[in-house]
Amino acid sequence: MFVLFGALLMMASGGAIVGGKVLIGTYTDSINQDSLLGAAAAGENGQKSIEGDLNILMVGLDERPENDEPVRADSIIIMHVPASHDQAYLVSIPRDLYVTIPAIKKLHPNKEKSKINAAYAYGSSNGGRAGGVQVLAETVKGFSGITFNAAGIVNFGGFKDVVKALGGVDMCIDQEVDSHHIARDKAGNLVGRDKYPRAAPVHYEVGCRHLEAWEALDYVRQRYGLPNTDYDRARHQQQFLKAVFKRAKTQGLTSNPVKALKVMKAAGSALTVDTQGVDLATWAFTLRGVAENELVMLKVNAGTFNSVTLPDGSAAEQLSEESSEMLAALRADKLAEFVMAHPEFVASDTAS
């Protein structure tokens, strides 16, 4: 969703709003749209404008062809835009959060307790991608009370093409880590570690540099070998989204229609969105003020483990009291006040 809005905002900023909307309409035909939110949608589908504070559910999927297991949500992020529409907050939901997954007719017949990343798998088994996001969205609504004005599904494999079309991203790697997925053989060629376990893993050193698309997507998938595992990965994914958003805004898409079309076509293969009937041009112009401000990254449980032991002896995560307060503040559009009172919940661009 960020690269989409970033590209749209960049194109719109090049001229008058009317002309910008025409240009945006030309480039958004390739974006997949579907009904994703079910009972977790805010307002009525088919509305023509968006006002007040906004919540967007973003779901990242790792849909590898060789994986025979049900696809689970690899990344779950809530983007909250205050009613002023001049800032955005990113809240990553831990994939191991222990929640109640509701019963939803035709999608998930029985209410049950499980880790939240299973919600997508349950819904998609009976309803495809749309069913997966619907069960996930209604699960989030169940424990937080949050409803959503839009949703987006990002396929990590396809998203690599989007980042490639943008020419890569600039990121600051804040933790040294070996790739769990990619290695180099003796000739220096990239290979999968699952097929070549003895090959030298790709290594990421601390420091700021330009990353090619495959490097950026691989880096933000890592959690093994990091001290806070999924919390560190969630922070890296938030940093990556900021980098992509910035890159999309600085690529001169207005003056380069060929590149703009290339980015949008790549986005079409990687993204599926539900804008609740509001056209993408309206979304872009509503959020144009966000382009002038930093995105604020927030950490559930202040980025530390808050474990619970499940009946089968395995471990999962649970929300701390302060995390529940943060979600309540999001729902009430009072995150600014929460952040002032709880600065430890703000994630930085470093590992500290």
N, C-alpha and C positions, 0 to 999 in steps of 0.2 A: 504493500500500500504506500510506503514512503517513497519508493522510487517513482511510483505512478503519480502521486501528488506533487513530488518534486519536479518531475518533468512537465506536468501540466502547469504548475505555477511559473516555471521558467518560460514556457511558451506564452502564457498569458501576460507576463510582465513586459513583453516586447512591444505592446501597442495598446490600443483602446480595448475596453472590455468587450464590446460587441465583436470586434475583429478577432480578439483572442478566443472568444467562445466558438467562433466559426472554425478557427484553426484547431482548437481542442477537439471539436466534434469530428474533424477529419481524421484525427489520430487515435481516437478511442474506439473505433469500430472493432479492433482486434481484441479488446479486453473482454474476457469471459465474464458473464454476469449470471447469477443464480439466486434463488431464495435460500438463505442459509440460517436464518435466526429463529424461526418458529416463534414460540411464546416468549423468547428473550428479546424480541424486537421492541424498541421504544417508539411510540407513536404509531401512525397508520402507514402501511405500505401504499405508495403512490402519492405521498405528499410532494409538494412542488418546491418547498423551501426548507431550510434547516436553520433553526434559531436556538439560542440558549447553549448550555454546555453539551458537549458531544462525547460519546464513547464509541470506540472502534475496537472490535475484537480481531486480532491478527493471529493466525494459526500457521505454523511452519511444519511442513511434512517432508519426511525423507523417504520418498517413494522409489526405492531401488528395485529394478526388475528382477534381480536375483533373490530378493527377499520373499520367502514364501509365507511369512507370518503376517497377521493383520497389521496394517499401518497404524501407528500411534502418533499422537500429536507430539512432535519433537520440540516445539517451541510454542508457548502460549503467552501472548502479550496484549495487555489492555492499553490503548492510547486514549488518554483523557484530554480533551480540549476545553478549557474554561469558557464561560459564556462570552468573555471578551474576545475570544478567537485570536489571541495574540501569543499563545504559548501552548506547549503540549507536554504532557507527562507520560512516561512509559513505565508500566508496571508489569514485570515478568512474573507469571504464576509458576511456582515450582512444579515440575512434571510429576514428582512423587508425592504431591499433596494428597492426603487421605480425605476423601469427600464422599458424599452421597450422590450417586448417579440416579436421576429420577427415571421413573417408568414413563415412556413416551410411546403412544400407540403406533404400531407398525415398525418402530425403530428400535426400541429397547423395552421389552415386555415387563421386566421385573426391576423394581427399585432395589439398589444394592450399594454397599460400601466398597470402594476401590480407589486406586490411585487415579488422579484426574487424567493422566495421559491415556487411560483406557477408554475414556468416554467417547473419544473420536472413533476408536476401533469398533466399539459396540454399535454406534450409529451408522458407520459406513458399511458394516457387514450387511445391513438391510436397506440402507438408503443412499449408498454411494457417498461421495464427498459432501454433498449437501446434508445428508442425514447425519454424517459424522460431526459436522460443525454445529448442527442444530442440537444434538445431544450434549455436546461440549458447552455450547452457549447457555443452554438451560441448566446445566450443572453449575456453571459459574454464577448464574442468576440465583440459584438455590442457596448457595452459601454466602453470597455477597449482597444480594438484592439489586445488583447492577443490571440494567438493560442497555441495549446497544442500538446505535443509530446506523451502524454499518459493520460489515465484517469482510475479511479477506483471507483467502487461503494462498499460501506461498509454497510452491514446490521448489525445494532447494536445488534440485538438479536443473530445472528450467531457469531458476533465478540466476544461476551462474551465467547464462547467456545474456541476461539483462546487465549484469555487472560488466561482462565482457564488452557489451555494446557501449557502455559508458567509459570504457578504457581503464577499468580497474578502480580502486579506491585508495585513499591515503588513510592509514590507520597507525595508531601507536600501540604496539604489542606490549602489554604490561606484565606478562608472565611468561617465563621460558617454558616451553612444552614440546614434546614430541608428538607427531601425528599418530593417532591410533588407526588411521585409515589409509594413508598414502606413504609410500616409500620410494627410494630410488635404487634401481639395480646397478650393477657394476659399470654399465655403460652410461649411467646418469639419467636413464629414462624413468618416468613416473610409472609406478605399478601399485596395485592394491596389496595392502599388507596381509589380507586374508589369503591371497594366493601365493604371496612371496613373503612368508613370515621372517625369513632371515635377511631380507633386504634392509638397508639402512633407512629408518623412518625420516620423513621430512621433519626438520627441526626449526622451531620458531624462536628467535632470539628477541630479548627485550629491546625495544627501540621504535622510533617512528620512521615509517618508510611507505613507499608505494607498493601495494599488493596487487598482483594479477587476480583475475576473478577466481581461479581455482584455489589460490592460496587463501584468499579472504574467506571463501565458503568453507574451506577445510579447517582453518584456524578457529572459526566460531562454532564448529561442531565439537571441538575437543572438551572433554571433561575429565577423562582419566589422566592421572598425574597432576591434577590441579588440587591445591589444598582444600578448597571449598566446592569441588566438583561442579555440580549443576548450578550453584549460585555464581561461580566464576564464569561458567559458560553463558549464563543469562546476561551477566554484565557485558561480556564480549559481544553478544548478539545485539545488545542495545547500542554499544559503541559502533558496531558495524552499520546498524540502521541509520545512525546519525551521519556516518561517513558517506553512505549511499545517498541520503537526502541532500547532503552538501554537494556531492559530486553532480547529482542531477541538476542542481540549481546553477552550477558554474560551468556547464558544458556548452553554453551558447546554442541551445536547441532552437531558439527562435530564429536565429540567422542561419541555421543548418538543417533544413527540412529533411534532408536525406538521413542524417544522424537521428533526428527526432523520430522518423518513421521506423528506423532500425530498432531504437529503444522500445518503442511502443509495440512493435511486432514481437520482440523478445518478451515483453511484459505479458502479452496476450497468451503466450505459451506457459508462463510461470504463475500467473495470477488468476484467481476467480474471486469476484467481489459481489457483495450485496449492498447496494446503496439505498435500499428501501424506497426505490422509485425516484430518488433525486438524481438528476443526471450528473455525470462526472464533472462537467463544466461548472455547475453550481457548487459542487463540493470544492473544486479548486479555488474558486473565487471567495468562497466562505472562509477557507483556510489560508488565504494569501498572507495574512498577518503573521502566521506562524513562521514564515520564511525569515522574518527579521529577528527572531528570538532563538535562544538556545533551547534544545529539547532537554527536559529534566528527567533523568533516569532514577527510578525508585526501586528499592530492594525490599521484597517481602522478608519478614523476620530479620530486618536489618542486615541481610546477607549472611546470616549464621544459621547453623542447624537447629531445628526445634523438632527433634525426632519423637516418634511414637512407635511402640512395638505392636504389631498387628497380631491377631489371634493365631496365625500360622507361624509366628516367631520372626517374621521378616520386619524390616524397618520401613517407615514412611515419614513424611513431613506433616506437621500440623501448623496452623496459623497461631502466632502469638497474639496476646491480647492487643498489643499495639498494632499488629498487622491488620487485625479486624477493624480497629479504629481508622487505619489508613484507608481501607476499602469503604468504610462508612463515610469518610471525608470525601472520597472520590465521588460517591453516589450523591452527596449533598453539594458538590462543586465547591468544596472547602479544602482542597489539597494544599493551597498556599499556606493556610493557617497551620495545617498539620506539619508541613515541612519546616516551618519556623519553629515549632515546638519539638520536632524530632529530626534534627539535621543528620543524625546517624542513619536515617533511611534513604538519604540521597547517595546514589552511586556516583563515584568520580570516574575520570578517564584513566585512573591508575588502579593498581591492585590494593592500595591502602584503604 
